[in-house]
Amino acid sequence: MALSVHCDVVSAEESIFSGLVELAVFPGEAGELGILPRHTPLLTRIKPGTIRLKVQGQSEFELVYVSGGMLEVQPDMITVLADTAIRAHDLDEAKALEAKKRAEEALANRQAEMDYASAEAELAQAIAQLQAIQRLRKHTH
């Protein structure tokens, strides 16, 4: 049996995942972070994107979209505190496309720096959701 580590993915609203994983891959600020059991302790921010969890005993990865948050790694525990976390199969592609369109329009018609920053964040989140949906389709087909 492969080594595993306990992983919790929690949003402000609910616990999205809690279980043993053989590998966890996170969207880090400087690129993807792959975490295996017994990893060196680490505390870092994660950006909007897809978390990939290789759940113990399963052949497919569990995919979770996060809008950003914090990642804490201990040798025997991984904890994600996400602003928003949604299982990839629960994402709504139509809503994500609409959010992307709104953000792109806001960026094209920017009037204030604050609106621009908000639109940029909304665009990044919409793109990350769409990427999670695409990644889910690749894994299930």
N, C-alpha and C positions, 0 to 999 in steps of 0.2 A: 504494500500500500504506500502511496506517495505521501511525502510530508505535507502537512497542512497547517494553516494558521487561521485563527478566528477573525472574521471581518464583520464589522457593523457599518452600514451606510444609513445615516439618519438625516432627515430634513427637519425644518422647523415644524412641519405638520405631522410627520410620522416616521417610523422605522421602515425603511424600504427593503433592507436585506440584513440578515444576521445568520451567519453560518460559517462552515469551514471551507476554505479555498486553498487550492494548490498554487495559484498564481493570481495576482491582481494587477491590472494595468490602469494607470490614472493619467488624465490630461494635465501635466504639470506646466508651470509657467514657462519653463525652458524646453519643453518637449515631453514625450511620454515617459512615465515612471513605471517600471516593472518591479513588483515587490513579490519576493518569495518568502517562505517560512524562514525564521531566524534572521531576518534582515536587520541591519544596524538601525538603532533608533533614529527617527527622522520626524521633523515637523515642518510642513510646507503648505503653501497655498496651491489650490488647484483651480484651473480655469474652466470655463464652460466646455463641455465635451462629453465623451462616452467613457464610463468606467466599464472595463471588461473583467469579469470574475470567472475564473476556471474553478467551478464548484467541485468539491471532492466527490468522486464517484459519478460525475456527469461528463459526457464527451463534448458538449457544447458550452460556450461561454454564456454567462448571464450578463446582459447588457443593461446599464443604468445610465440615463442622461442626468448630468448635474449642471447647474447654472454657475457653479463656482463654489468655493468653500475652503475648508481646511482638512488636511490629511495628517494624521498622527500614526506613526509606525513604531511598534515595539517588537522585539523578537517573536513574541507569541500572540500579538494582537494588532489589528489594523482598524482604525476608526476614521470614518469620513463624516464630517459635520458639513452638510451641504446647505446652501441657501435654498435651493429647490432640487429635489431628486424625484425622477419618474422612471419606472421600468420602461425600457425601450418599446416593448409591445403595447404600452398604454399611451404612447405619444400620438397626438392627432396631427397628421401630415397637413391637412387643410389649414388648421390653425397656425401651424409653424410657417407655412407658405405665406399666409396673410400677414403674420407678424413681420416676416422678412420684407414683404412688399411695403408695409407701413414704415419700417425703419429706413429702407432705401429712399422712400419719398421724403421722409423727414431730413435725411442727410442731403438730398438734392436741394431742398428748400430751406436749408438751415438759416435761422435768424439769430440765435443766441448760442453762445458757447455751451451753456447748460443743456439746451435742447440737443446739441450735437453729441455731447458725451452720453446722454441718455439714449439717443438713437443708435449710437455705436454699440452700446451695451446690449440693446434689444436685438440689433442685427447679429451680433456674435452669438447670442443665445439661440436665435432662430436658426442660424446656420448649424450650430452644434446639435440642435434637435433633429434637423434634417439629416445630418451625418449619422446620427444614432439610428434613425429609421433605415437609412441605406445600409448601414452595417448589419442591422438585424435581418434585412432581406437577404444579404449575402450568406449569413449564417443559417438561415432557414430554407434556402433553396439550393 
